């Protein structure tokens, strides 16, 4: 889709400065910004959430190992939260 936007001068200057700082064209910067800012389809979003949780669990593995419940209980809680969230998005009208 092609969109034409009328940007305020300050917004335009900020977008150009950010694009230049990243070494990309302002159009590419704005496209990437929108893709990161706007919500993504639920399946992709849930996969990203799952991957983030797994990364957190990997970092925490061992940190809670000496505590009652430890990292295994924490992991089980996070998986249950993930399942509830997936059911919510799947069943949402």
Number of C-alpha atoms within 10 A of each C-alpha: 2 4 4 5 6 7 10 9 9 9 11 13 12 13 19 18 13 16 17 13 9 11 10 13 14 18 12 11 18 16 12 11 12 11 11 10 9 8 10 11 8 12 12 11 13 17 13 12 14 16 12 12 16 15 12 12 17 13 10 15 15 13 12 14 13 9 9 8 11 15 19 14 13 15 19 11 12 16 15 12 12 17 13 12 14 17 11 11 12 11 8 7 5
